[in-house]
Amino acid sequence: MRIGQHTIEAFNEGEIQEHQRSFSFLKEQLERQGFDVERILTQLAELQIAIPTWALGQGGTRFGRFSIGGQPRNLNEKIADIGLIHQLTQVAGRLSLHIPWDIPSQPEESKKLADNYGLAFDAVNSNTFQDQSDQLHSYKHGSLSHVDEAVRRQAIDHNKEVIDYGKMLGSKSLTVWLADGSNHPGQSNLRTALLNTLDSLRQIYDYMPEDWQLFIEYKPFEPYFYSTVIPDWGTSMYLANALGHRAFTLVDLGHHLPNTNIEQIVSNLITFGKLGGFHFNDSKYADDDVSVGSIKPYQLFLIFSEIVQGMANNIGHNPAIAYMIDASHNIKDPILDLIQSLDQIAIAYIKASIIDYKALNEVQLENDSVQAAEILNNAFSFDVRPLLREYRLRNRAPLDAVAFYRQQNIRKLWIEDRGSVVESSGL
């Protein structure tokens, strides 16, 4: 679905005067403090967040899933949905594919369709945390870490297959999330599991094209609760360092124990030049994967402050960071949830861009924690939504993407086209 430009312009017409007043006031405030608003708007265009194809259908929990009508029935429809999200937000210019949930049966056609929507393929994702109906060996007791070489070979070959699909689509990176671990003490030799994983990853790494990157995700628990083979950023970075300069750590906001200082992890990885990717969601208890910024917006702001500082003073030569939303949408319309998440990501990024880092560094040298808090709170307290709306106005998108989507009854249009009782492909 592609919205006619006249429809977007008609929607914006009713909001434009109020927006112009709000934006002019914000711009004057920020420029008075020495910030270059035009530069921030230019940088915002570079903040492109990948939408995973599995996020377009109604999510769920281990207890069940409540279907929503009009879900995309195939990969092409998912690409169209992401194209719409990008048209409405202008910050979703990437899509991420999960194999085998969404196998591109006609890669050239899929790539051409994505191009037509202004989209590029981001990282491709392998899946060795589920058994598929046609696979020979089970991953019940592990995949890349398994004690049986035949199981490891099957998992390695799957990752190679994912790379092959990615090459046809124009992707340049592979994400590996490993669910391997154990539920009981003594069940697994922890050292052997790690070394098996390293050997398997090395074979995958060596198979990648020279211009590709490997992102290694970590998670402290779930689906195994005694041990996971890659439980933390240190283990992930160890594996990445052992593999080579094209391997990096991937940080998922929901993959941390409660109260973990994620912004420090981000700072450390950028300093070491090893932050490859970042998955956005939000978490109240564990890996809840609720809407980005809905639980801990200040933490999201602090994370972006470390990214902005770290990439501006890139002593570790960290590459451009691959961003993606990785969340479940059990109650909300998935499209609305993704738009809200994109809004919160962009807002946190803008707020991190208007921190007075020179003043902050000065008070840090004086150990003045009170003034440091004032500087951070000054940036966080700004209502920067007018700046985000100005960015969208200049890029011919709706000033308010959520309101536009609801006003146009887009979900109803999809239900009329795709049906009221339909399951999204994948998952």
N, C-alpha and C positions, 0 to 999 in steps of 0.2 A: 504494500500500500504506500502510495506517495501522495501527500496532501498538496493540493493546488496552492500556489503562492498567493493568489488572491484571497483565499480563505484565511491564511495566516495574517495577511495584511489587514483584512477586515476585523479579525479578532484584536490585533494590536491597536487598531485605531481607537478603540474605546478606552485603552489604557495608556496611550502615548503621552498625554499631557501630564498626568500624575507621575509617570516614569521620568519624564524629562526634568521635572522639578526635583524629584528625589535624587536623580543621578547628578544633577548640577550641584546640589547641596553636598553630596558625598564627595564629588570630585574636588570641590573647593576645600573641604576639610582635609582631605588626604594631601593635596598639593601644598596646602599651608604647612603640613608637617614634613614636606620634602619628598613625598612619594610621587613617582611618575605613573600616572594612571594609564596612559597610553601604552607604556611598557608592560604593565600588568595585563592589560587586555591582549597584547600580542603574545605574552607567555601563556595565557589561558588557552589559546588556540593549540598550543603544544601539549596540553594536558588531555590526551586522548585515552579514554578508559575502555578496555576490551569488555564486551558483553559475551558471556559464555552461552553457547547454544542451548545448554541444559537449563538455563534460567528463564526461558520463555514460557514454559509450561507451569502449571500449578505444582508447587512443591509439596512437601509433607514431612512427616516424622516417621519413626519406626512403627507408630501406631496406625498410620493410615494417611490417605491423601484425599482431599476434597476437590473434585474436578471442577474446572471452570470452562464455560463454553468458549468456542472460538480459538482454541489452542492451535498452534502450528502443527501440522500433521507430518511435515517432512522438512528436510534441511533447507530447501528453497524458501519455504514459508517462514522459517526461522530467520533466514537472511533478510527477508522482507521486513519482518518485525524489528530486527536490529536497525535496518535502514530507516524505519520510521522513528525509532528512538533517537537516532543520530540527527535526523532532520529536525526533531523537536528540541534537542538539547545542544547539538553541535560539539559535544565532548565525548561521543561514543563512536568514534571512527574506526574501531577495531572489533573483531569478533574472534572468539576462541573456540576451537573445536575439540570435542571429546570423542575418542575412538574406544570402543565400538558403538557408543550411543548414537553418534551421527557420522556414519561412514559416507563420504562423498562418492556416490556411484558414478557421477560424471563430474570429475574435478574441474575440468575446463569450463563447463557450464556454470558451476558454483562460483568459480573465480570471476567469471564475466559478470554474473549477477551481482556479486559483491561490489565489483568495480562500478557498476551502474548506480549503486547506492552510495558511492563514495567511501566504501569500507575496504579495509585490508585485513588479511588473516594474521592474527597474533599467534601466540604459542599454541601448539597442539598438545593435547593431554592424553597420556596413556592410562589404561585401567587394568591393574592387576589386583584390585581389591574385591573383585567379584568373579565368580565362575560364570562363563558363558556356555550356552547350550551345546556348542560345537567343539569345545576345547577338550583335549585329551586328559590333562592332569589338573587336579584341583589345587586352588590356592588357600585351602583351609588352614594349612600350617605354614604359609608364607609363599612368596613368589621369588623376588630377586635374592632373598636371603635363604631360601629353602635348602634343607640338607640334601635333597635329591637333585643331582645335576640336571636331570631331564626336566624337572619343573622349572629350574632356573633358566634353562635354555628356552623353554616355551615363553617365559616372561620376557626374556631378552629379545626373542624373535618378534613378539608383539610390539615392543617398543620400536624395533627397526621398521616394522610395518607402518607404525604411526608416523615415523620420520618420512617414509616414502610418500604417504598421503600429504604430509605437510609440504614437501618439496613441490608437489604438483599444484598446491594451492598458493605458493609463494610465502609460506611461513618461514621463519628463521630461528625458531626455538622450540624446544621440547620441555614440558613440565612433567616431572615424575613425583607423584605423591605415593609413598609406600605405606600401606596399612600393616605391614609385617610386624609381628611381635609375639608376645606370649601372655597367657592369662594366669600362669601358676609358676611359683619358684621352682627352678630345676627343669622346667619344661624345655627350655632352649638354652644352648650354650651361647651366651650373650656375645662373646668374642668372635666365635665362628659365624654367627649371624651377621655381624658387622662386616667381617672380612669377606664373606660371600657376597654381601651387598656391594661392597667396593669393587670386587672383581666383575660383577654383573654390570655395574654402572660404567666401568672402564670399557667394556665391550660395546655398550651403547654409545658412549662418548666417542669412541674411535670410529663408529659407523656414521656419525653425523658429518654433514658437509663442513668444510673449513669455516664457512661464514655463519654457522649456527651456534647457538648457545644452549646449554643445558641448565635448567632450573631445578634445584633439589629442595623439595618442601619438607617441613618437619612438623611433628605433632606429639605432645607428651603422652596422650592416651587416646583410646578409642580408635578402632574397635577392640583393641587389646588393652587390658587394664593392669597388668603387672609390668610389662615392658613393651616399648616400641623401639624398633631398630634405629630410627632417626628421631629421637625425642626432643631435640632442641637445636637452636641455631649453631651452637658450637660443633655438634656432630655433623650437621649439614655442611658447615664451612670446612670442616676437616676433610670431608669427602670431596668437596669442590676443589680444595687446594691440591688434594692428591691426584685428582683427574687432570687439572690443567687450567689454563687461562680462560677457557671458554665455558667453564662450569661455575655456577653461582648459587647462592642461597635464595630461596623464595620465602617470604614472610606472609603468613596468613593471619589476619587479626584475631580470628577465632581459635587459633591453634596455640594457646598459651594457658598456663595455670592462672587462677585468679590473682589479680594485682601485679602481674608481671609488668616490668617497665619496658614496654615495647619500643618506646621512642629511643631508649638507650641502645637496644638491639639494633635498631635502624641506624643510629649514629655510628655504632661500632662497625657494622657491615660496610657502610659507605666509606668509612675511614680505611678499611682494609681493601676496598675496591671489590667487594663481593656481594653487594645487594643487586640481584638480578631482576627479581619480580616482587610484586606486592598484591595480595588478594584482600579486597575490602569486604567487610561485613561488620557486624557488631555483636557483642556477647555480654550477657548478664551473668550466666553461671558457667558455661563451658562453650562448646562449639555450637552456639545457638544459631548463628548465621542470620540474625535478624537485620532489619534495615540499617544501612550504614549511617552512623551518626545519631541513631535513635536512643542509645544508651549512654555512650561516652563521647559526646562531641568535643569536649576539651582535650581528651586524649588524642583524638583524630587531629586536632589543631596542633598539638605538641609534636606529633609524629611528622606532620608536614613542615613544622618549623625546623626539625632536624634534617629533613630532606632538602629544604630550601637552602639552609646553611651549608650542609654537606656538599651538595652539588655545585654551589657557588664557589666553594673552596675545595675543589676535588683533588685532594692530595693523593688519594688512592686510585685515581683514574677510573672511578666507577663508571660503568656504561650507563646509557639512558635506561631508566627503570621501566619495566613492563608492568602496567597497572591493569587489574581486572577485578570485577565484582564477582564474589563467590558467595551467594546467599540463597536461602530457601524462602519461598513465598507461599506459605501455607494458607493464609487468610486473604491477603491483599491480591488485587489484580497484579500479576507479575510485572506488567509494563509500567504501571503506576509506581510500584515499589522500586523498580530500577531507575525511573526518572527521579524519584525522591532521593534515592541513594546518590545518583549523579549530582543532584543539587547540593547535597551535603558535602560531597568530596570537593566540588568546585569552591564552595563557600569556605571550607577549611583551608584550601590552598590559597585563596585570596587573602584570608586573614593572616596566614603565615607569611605572605608576601609583604604585609604592611607592618611587620614587627621592626622596630628600630634596632637593628642588630648591632650597629656601632655603639649606641648607648648601652645596649644590653651587655656587650663584651666589656665595656668600661666598668660597669657596676659589678660584673663578675670578678674582675681583677681586684675590686675593693671589697669583695665578699659581702656586698650589700643585697641581701636576699629580699628585703622589703621593696627596694626600688626595682629589682629584677621582676618581682611579681607584678608591680605596677605597669611596667613596660609590656609584659605579656598580656595582662588583663586589658590594657588600653586597646591592643590590636584585636583581642578576642571579642571585646564588647561592641565593636563596630557592627552596624547592620550593613553588610556589604552586598546584600541582594541586588540593589540597584546597579552595581557594577556587573554582576552576572547577567542581569536583564539587558544591559547595554551591549554586552558581548553578543547575546543572542539576537538582539535587534539588528546589529550590524551584519550578522550572518544570516539574516532573513528567517529567523526562527521565532516561535511565539515567545512573548515576554514571560508568560507563565505557562510552562509546558504541561503541568498537572491540570490546571484549569482548562486549557485548550483541549486536552485529550478527553476530559469528561464532558465538556460542552459539545464536542463533536460526536459523542456516543460511539467512539471507535470500537470499543469492545462489542457493542451491539452489531456494528457492521461486520465484524469478524464472525460473530455467531451466525449471522445471516448467510455468510459466505461458506463457513467451514462446519457449521453445525453446533448445536447446543450440548451434545453429548459426544465428546471427542477427547481422546487421550493424546497428549503430545508425544512425538517420537522420542526415543531415548529414555533414560531413567527407567 
